[in-house]
Amino acid sequence: MRFDPMTGQPIPEGNEQPKFDPATGQPVQQPQNGPAFNPMTGQPFSQTPYQGQSFGTTPEKPKKKTGLFLGIGAVAIIAVLVIFLVVKVAGMFGSPATKIERALANTLKQSSVIDTSVLQDSADDLQVDVELNGKVSGVKVDASLSYAKTKKETSVSGELGASVISTRFNFYMNQSKVCFDLKGLDNPVYYDFTEEKDGDLEDLMGGDVTFDQIDAVLKAFADSESLVKDFEKANSKALATLEFEKADKEEFEVNGKDVKCIGYTTTLDKDSVEAMLEEYKTALESHEDLVDLLEEVTGTDLEDMFDQITDSMDKSSKMDITFYLYKDQIAAIVLEPKGESKVQILFEGGSYPAQNMKVKYGKETIYEVKGEEKDGKITQEVYTNGTKTSEMEYDKESGKISISYSDEYGYDSFTLSGTYEKVKGGFKLEFDDIEIDSYSYSYYEIEDFTLTIQATKGAKIEKIEIDDDALDLGNADEDELEEFAEDVESLFSGF
């Protein structure tokens, strides 16, 4: 017997297994006619509304910036890595890069409107509580998440309820197992992603998902810190060949004034990009399970993946990257691909360097942040291709905060309103007013919903003890899995 992978319910023989939206878990109705939808956003590829329905006036879609993507190409991807990672390896470049390192640190450390420094300062012993309370389509939800970096442990606990029925759930993950415990089940359930398995789960899932694939994903998640460290080492080797030269001074707007800024330039070409990619590939190859998964999912050999990037470049392809500094801060980062319009990231300052900033492609502003602080009130607006897509207001005295977002075309929007406050060892954000207007998720009804995010020192992990009576999903036979699926179905039948 086969099982529905989303609900755990048995599927009668001869019935076609339904398709599910991977983002929402909702069954996907295959339309006979009508527009096709982007599976990542849920929005129609066409800008035309559903046939027979009126969504009001459809916003005019801005012209595509195809020149931006075609002009910069793969070199820009590497350029972004250089900008982001130069802080990690600046010492190897000598004096110019040391100045860039210090300027980047000064520019980015003040980029947050509210103080979230505990996320970095207490990262090894961090307690992050994310609490949800309210109803989603009639189902009451509350949940709390905790993460301990040093021990590499994560736990999630909470309660689901509908009418007079409710169930408590716990999830726990370490470097070898994921464990589940549901109130109403006789015993906990676990999956060991570090050992060989010979159970029937893989067969019952129809072969679409294998043990090897599940193991690779869970191992990468559990040991993500190792992957990050390997790539940091790769960065050091990859960037060691780059050299900075002093550039001519340029004038930029900083804190409301036009000022002359010193610049330092480095050049990326085909040879340097190939050398950098080789180091990243070597780092990735040390994580064999993840590589196997990537190759299986994409159907492309790892070597070919990296070759495709460099093959899109010829020997004449190159890009100059210049960092312009003003008083130990970044005033601008300028990317100049050969033969294409330059890209400028401009930090125009205010109360802090990133309070007002722009990203320009040629003469056109494609992204802009406008910020202001006046009489203890902070406002920030974000524009994409000239259209306002988000807005934030924060009153430092009362702690009241409001955040709103709308996509560029007006399909999806939401607003969160609540309070921010500092607590001992961290901060607390509580949103008690949530409004959602979405074509993509209009079938959800949200009532009396609150979202609380609190980050402090001292992780409080809720472990799940595994004994001989616990169900081992990797080694369970068909009868055990069928009984488990029936218990879960019975448990949630009242929702």
Long-range contacts (C-beta under 8 A, 24 or more apart in sequence): 1-204, 1-478, 1-482, 2-204, 2-205, 2-206, 3-204, 3-205, 3-481, 3-482, 3-485, 5-205, 5-208, 5-209, 7-488, 7-489, 8-484, 8-485, 8-488, 8-489, 9-485, 9-489, 10-482, 10-485, 10-486, 17-206, 24-441, 26-443, 41-440, 42-439, 42-440, 42-441, 43-407, 43-409, 43-411, 43-412, 43-439, 43-440, 47-409, 55-439, 59-409, 59-410, 61-409, 62-385, 62-386, 62-387, 62-408, 65-361, 65-364, 65-366, 65-385, 67-340, 67-341, 67-361, 68-343, 68-361, 68-366, 71-337, 71-339, 71-340, 71-341, 72-319, 72-335, 72-337, 72-340, 72-343, 73-312, 73-313, 73-317, 73-337, 74-273, 74-309, 74-310, 74-312, 74-313, 75-268, 75-273, 75-313, 75-317, 75-318, 75-319, 75-337, 76-319, 76-335, 76-337, 76-343, 77-309, 78-268, 78-273, 78-276, 78-277, 79-268, 79-319, 79-321, 79-335, 81-235, 81-276, 82-239, 82-242, 82-266, 82-268, 82-321, 83-321, 83-333, 83-345, 85-232, 85-235, 85-239, 86-239, 88-232, 88-235, 88-236, 89-235, 89-236, 89-239, 89-240, 92-236, 92-239, 92-240, 93-239, 93-242, 93-243, 93-244, 94-244, 96-244, 96-245, 96-246, 96-264, 97-244, 97-264, 99-264, 99-325, 99-328, 100-244, 100-264, 100-323, 100-325, 100-330, 102-328, 103-323, 103-325, 103-328, 103-329, 103-330, 104-330, 106-328, 106-329, 106-330, 106-353, 107-329, 107-330, 107-347, 107-353, 107-354, 108-354, 110-352, 110-353, 110-354, 111-352, 111-353, 111-354, 113-371, 113-378, 113-380, 113-392, 113-394, 114-394, 114-401, 114-420, 114-427, 114-429, 115-422, 115-427, 116-427, 116-455, 118-425, 118-426, 118-427, 118-455, 118-456, 118-457, 119-455, 122-425, 122-426, 122-455, 122-456, 122-457, 123-149, 124-149, 124-150, 125-149, 125-150, 125-457, 125-458, 125-459, 126-455, 126-456, 126-457, 126-459, 127-426, 127-455, 127-456, 127-457, 127-458, 127-459, 127-460, 128-453, 128-454, 128-455, 129-452, 129-453, 129-454, 129-455, 129-456, 130-451, 130-452, 130-453, 131-450, 131-451, 131-452, 131-453, 131-454, 132-158, 132-449, 132-450, 132-451, 132-452, 133-448, 133-449, 133-450, 133-452, 134-434, 134-446, 134-447, 134-448, 134-449, 134-450, 135-445, 135-446, 135-447, 135-448, 135-449, 136-444, 136-445, 136-446, 136-449, 137-443, 137-444, 137-445, 138-162, 138-445, 139-495, 140-166, 146-459, 146-460, 146-461, 146-462, 147-459, 148-459, 148-461, 149-225, 149-459, 151-459, 151-461, 152-222, 152-223, 152-225, 153-459, 153-461, 153-463, 154-461, 155-461, 155-462, 155-463, 157-462, 160-495, 162-494, 162-495, 163-494, 165-494, 165-495, 167-491, 167-492, 170-462, 170-464, 172-461, 172-462, 172-463, 172-464, 173-218, 173-221, 173-222, 174-222, 175-222, 175-223, 176-222, 177-466, 178-218, 179-464, 179-466, 179-470, 180-464, 181-464, 182-488, 182-491, 184-487, 184-491, 185-487, 185-488, 185-491, 186-469, 186-487, 187-467, 187-469, 187-470, 187-471, 188-464, 188-465, 188-466, 188-470, 188-471, 189-470, 189-471, 189-473, 189-484, 190-464, 190-466, 190-470, 190-471, 190-472, 190-473, 191-218, 191-472, 191-473, 191-474, 192-472, 192-474, 193-218, 193-219, 193-222, 194-219, 195-474, 197-474, 197-475, 198-475, 199-472, 199-473, 199-474, 199-475, 199-476, 199-477, 199-481, 200-476, 200-477, 200-478, 200-481, 201-473, 201-474, 201-476, 201-481, 203-478, 204-478, 204-481, 211-474, 212-289, 212-292, 212-293, 213-293, 213-296, 215-289, 216-289, 216-290, 216-292, 216-293, 217-293, 219-289, 219-290, 220-287, 220-289, 220-290, 226-287, 227-287, 227-290, 230-283, 230-284, 230-286, 230-287, 231-280, 231-283, 233-283, 234-279, 234-280, 234-282, 234-283, 235-279, 237-279, 238-275, 238-276, 238-277, 238-278, 238-279, 238-280, 239-276, 241-272, 241-275, 242-266, 242-268, 242-272, 247-322, 247-324, 250-324, 250-332, 252-324, 252-326, 252-331, 252-332, 252-346, 252-348, 253-346, 253-348, 254-326, 254-329, 254-331, 254-347, 254-348, 254-349, 255-348, 255-349, 255-350, 256-349, 256-350, 259-326, 259-331, 261-324, 261-325, 261-326, 261-331, 261-332, 262-324, 262-325, 263-322, 263-323, 263-324, 263-325, 263-334, 264-322, 264-323, 264-325, 265-320, 265-321, 265-322, 265-323, 266-320, 266-321, 267-318, 267-319, 267-320, 267-321, 268-318, 268-319, 268-320, 268-321, 269-315, 269-317, 269-318, 269-319, 270-310, 270-313, 270-314, 270-315, 270-317, 270-318, 273-309, 273-310, 273-313, 274-310, 277-306, 277-309, 277-310, 278-306, 280-306, 281-306, 329-353, 355-380, 384-408, 394-420, 401-429, 411-438, 411-439, 411-440, 412-437, 412-438, 412-439, 412-440, 412-441, 413-437, 413-438, 414-438, 416-451, 418-450, 418-451, 423-454, 423-456, 424-456, 425-456, 425-457, 425-458, 426-454, 426-455, 426-456, 426-457, 427-454, 427-455, 428-452, 428-453, 428-454, 429-453, 429-454
